[in-house]
Amino acid sequence: MNKLFSTLTLTLTILSCGGSKVNNTQFATSDIHVSVPVDVSFDSDSAYAFCQKQCDFGPRTMNSDAHEQCGQWIASKFQDYGLQVTEQRTTVHGFNGTPLLANNIIASYKPELSDRILICAHWDSRPWADNDPDESKHHEPVMAANDGASGVAVMLELARLLRVKSLELSDSSNADETSLNSQLSTLNIGIDFICFDAEDWGSHNDSESWCLGSQYWARNPHKPGYKARFGILLDMVGGQQARFYREYYSTKYANSVVDRVWSAAFTAGYSGYFLHEESGAITDDHLPVNEIAHIPCIDIIPYYPNSESSFGPTWHTVSDDMQHIDKNTLKAVGQTLVQVIWE
């Protein structure tokens, strides 16, 4: 994606708020819906292992064997957890005309329900480390441990938790159906996890060349007339020292969803990661979901205001590897999503 924050947009956003940002410590409890933290624990060790497994295939660049093999593994893991998997295979074309064999992987929890939410991330790797400080490495592929694998890892761990909680309920013959655990184990809402492909094959001179998989899905959903209450995009959710700001397009199209997620982070104890401050506008997979599919969707994506790269030192470099993945960040994002889902 064209992950370049718009300075102009950022300035306009700040000015629209009276010319000042709200410090996270000023996020008063009166500003959010206060609820009880849910009794479901996101396992960051498990998410880390899912991230590692994707990297074990190598960079998942388009048209590569690693890409095909990893896609098969992702689909099989969702199936192992009892979800209905749809593989949306198509050919899209890169900015230079290259045919790209893309595969959007959709895993549906309770596909029979019409009331649904959408959680998504991209799973492909950028083929060029064009932001690496060493120019000799600009033509090397990116391992994409954070910029791709981390979001999928969080979704896989959420799918595993859904399976575990369902089994706990079915195996507990003496369970009190009004107990907290029973309520948390039975969700009366469908969830679609979508792994978007061909997101990171783009030119910084052409905003339409990014997010090709989500553009295709938004125009051709896996189910005709597909609708969801809202969507949440996970992008680079495992980086060291990551902090998540309220992204411009997220607040423009789905401000109530931003409020919901940031409130959930507060309740879960991770408001230190989800700052009550605004960042700029980002071209990412949530844009087609909002503008083409017309589903309100937000982007959980880090912002490093004091870094040379707004997305951190490993973005689009050969250093985007497992050594720079932080389990604490995975936990903060994953537990926040647990709160959103089970609340």
Residue pairs with C-beta under 8 A, 6 or more apart in sequence:
1 122
1 199
1 200
1 202
1 210
1 211
1 235
1 282
1 283
1 284
1 285
2 202
2 204
2 207
2 210
2 282
2 283
3 282
3 283
3 284
3 301
3 310
3 311
3 315
4 204
4 282
4 310
5 279
5 280
5 281
5 282
5 303
5 310
6 248
6 280
6 281
7 280
9 248
9 280
9 281
10 248
10 278
10 279
10 280
10 281
13 248
13 251
13 278
13 280
14 20
14 21
14 278
17 278
21 277
21 278
22 276
22 277
23 276
23 277
24 271
24 272
24 275
24 276
24 277
26 276
27 266
27 271
27 276
29 266
31 276
32 259
32 262
32 263
32 266
32 267
33 260
33 263
34 267
35 263
35 267
35 343
36 267
37 267
37 268
37 269
37 339
38 184
38 268
38 338
38 339
38 342
38 343
39 180
39 181
39 184
40 161
40 165
40 184
40 338
40 342
41 335
41 338
42 157
42 158
42 161
42 331
42 334
42 335
42 337
42 338
43 157
43 160
43 161
44 327
44 328
44 330
44 331
44 334
45 327
46 157
46 160
47 150
47 153
47 154
47 156
47 157
47 238
47 327
47 330
47 331
47 334
48 153
48 238
48 325
48 327
48 330
50 77
50 149
50 152
50 153
50 156
50 157
51 145
51 149
51 150
51 152
51 153
51 238
51 322
51 325
51 330
52 322
53 73
54 60
54 70
54 73
54 74
54 123
54 145
54 148
54 149
54 152
54 153
55 143
55 144
55 145
55 149
55 321
55 322
57 66
57 69
57 70
57 73
58 64
58 66
58 143
59 66
59 125
59 127
59 141
59 142
59 143
59 144
60 66
60 67
60 70
60 71
60 123
60 124
60 125
60 144
60 148
61 67
61 124
61 125
61 126
61 127
61 141
62 94
62 98
62 100
62 101
62 102
62 124
62 127
62 197
62 198
62 201
63 100
63 101
67 124
67 125
70 123
71 87
71 103
71 105
71 123
71 197
74 105
74 123
74 152
74 156
74 195
75 85
75 87
75 105
75 107
77 156
77 159
78 85
78 105
78 107
78 156
78 159
78 193
79 85
79 107
81 156
81 159
81 160
81 162
81 163
82 109
82 162
82 163
82 166
83 107
83 108
83 109
83 159
83 162
83 193
84 107
84 108
84 111
85 105
85 106
85 107
85 108
86 105
86 106
86 107
86 108
86 222
87 103
87 104
87 105
87 106
88 103
88 104
88 105
88 106
88 216
88 217
88 220
88 222
89 101
89 102
89 103
90 102
90 103
90 104
90 216
90 220
91 99
91 100
91 101
91 102
92 99
92 100
92 102
92 198
92 212
92 213
92 215
92 216
93 99
93 100
93 212
94 100
94 198
94 201
94 202
94 209
94 212
95 201
95 202
95 203
95 206
95 209
96 203
98 201
100 198
100 201
100 212
102 197
102 198
102 212
102 213
102 216
103 197
104 194
104 195
104 196
104 197
104 213
104 214
104 216
104 217
104 222
105 123
105 194
105 195
105 197
106 192
106 193
106 194
106 195
106 222
107 155
107 159
107 192
107 193
107 194
107 195
108 190
108 191
108 192
108 193
109 159
109 162
109 187
109 190
109 191
109 192
109 193
110 187
110 189
110 190
110 191
111 190
112 190
113 188
113 189
113 190
114 190
114 227
115 188
115 189
115 190
115 229
116 189
116 190
116 191
116 192
116 227
116 228
116 229
117 189
117 190
117 191
117 192
117 228
117 229
117 230
117 231
117 232
117 341
118 191
118 192
118 194
118 228
118 230
118 231
118 232
118 289
118 295
118 297
119 155
119 158
119 191
119 192
119 193
119 194
119 231
119 232
119 234
119 337
120 151
120 155
120 193
120 194
120 195
120 196
120 214
120 231
120 232
120 233
120 234
120 285
120 289
120 297
121 148
121 150
121 151
121 152
121 154
121 155
121 194
121 195
121 196
121 233
121 234
121 235
121 237
121 285
122 148
122 151
122 195
122 196
122 197
122 199
122 200
122 211
122 213
122 214
122 235
122 285
123 148
123 149
123 151
123 152
123 195
123 196
123 197
124 144
124 148
124 197
124 198
124 199
124 200
124 201
124 213
125 141
125 142
125 143
125 144
125 147
125 148
125 200
126 141
126 142
126 144
126 147
126 200
126 201
126 316
127 141
127 142
127 200
127 201
128 138
128 139
128 140
128 141
128 142
128 316
129 137
129 138
129 139
129 140
129 141
129 142
129 316
129 317
129 318
129 320
130 138
130 316
131 309
131 315
131 316
131 317
132 138
132 140
132 316
132 317
132 318
132 319
133 317
134 318
137 317
137 318
140 318
142 200
142 316
142 317
142 318
142 320
143 318
143 320
143 321
143 322
144 200
144 320
145 238
145 320
145 321
145 322
145 324
145 325
146 236
146 237
146 238
146 239
146 312
146 314
146 320
146 324
146 325
147 200
147 235
147 236
147 311
147 314
147 315
147 316
147 320
148 199
148 200
149 238
150 234
150 236
150 237
150 238
150 239
150 325
150 330
151 233
151 234
151 235
151 236
151 237
152 195
153 238
153 330
154 234
154 237
154 238
154 330
154 333
154 334
154 337
155 193
155 195
155 234
157 334
158 191
158 193
158 334
158 337
158 338
158 341
159 193
161 338
162 187
162 191
165 184
165 185
166 185
168 181
168 185
169 175
169 181
169 182
169 185
169 186
172 182
175 181
175 182
176 182
184 342
187 341
187 342
189 229
191 341
192 228
194 217
196 211
196 213
196 214
196 217
196 285
197 212
197 213
198 211
198 212
198 213
199 210
199 211
199 212
199 213
199 214
199 284
199 285
200 210
201 209
201 210
201 212
202 209
202 210
202 211
202 212
203 209
207 283
210 283
210 284
211 283
211 284
211 285
211 287
211 288
213 285
214 285
214 287
214 288
214 289
215 288
215 292
217 288
217 293
218 288
218 289
218 291
218 292
218 293
219 288
219 292
221 293
226 293
227 295
228 295
230 254
230 257
230 260
230 295
230 296
230 297
230 298
231 254
231 257
231 286
231 289
231 295
231 296
231 297
231 298
232 257
232 261
232 297
232 298
232 300
232 337
232 340
233 284
233 285
233 286
233 289
233 297
233 298
233 299
233 300
233 301
234 300
234 333
234 337
235 284
235 285
235 299
235 300
235 301
236 242
236 301
236 302
236 311
236 312
236 315
237 300
237 301
237 302
237 329
237 330
237 333
238 325
238 326
238 329
238 330
238 333
239 302
239 312
239 314
239 324
239 325
239 326
239 329
240 312
240 324
240 325
240 326
240 329
241 304
241 312
241 326
242 273
242 302
242 304
242 312
242 326
242 329
243 273
243 274
243 275
243 302
243 303
243 304
244 273
244 274
244 275
244 300
244 301
244 302
244 303
244 333
245 275
245 277
245 278
245 279
245 302
245 303
246 258
246 262
246 275
246 276
246 277
246 278
246 279
247 278
247 279
247 280
247 281
247 282
247 298
247 299
247 301
247 303
248 278
248 279
248 280
248 281
248 282
249 281
249 282
249 284
249 286
249 287
249 290
249 299
250 257
250 258
250 286
250 297
250 298
250 299
251 258
251 278
253 286
253 290
253 291
253 296
253 297
254 290
254 296
254 297
254 298
256 296
257 296
257 297
257 298
258 298
260 340
261 274
261 298
261 300
261 336
261 340
262 271
262 274
262 276
264 336
264 337
264 339
264 340
264 343
265 271
265 273
265 274
265 332
265 336
265 339
266 274
267 339
267 343
268 335
268 336
268 338
268 339
269 335
270 332
270 335
270 336
273 329
273 332
273 333
273 336
274 332
274 336
279 303
279 305
279 310
280 310
282 299
282 301
284 299
284 301
285 299
286 297
286 298
286 299
289 295
289 297
290 296
290 297
300 333
301 311
302 311
302 312
303 310
303 311
304 310
304 311
304 312
304 313
307 313
309 315
309 316
313 319
314 320
314 321
314 324
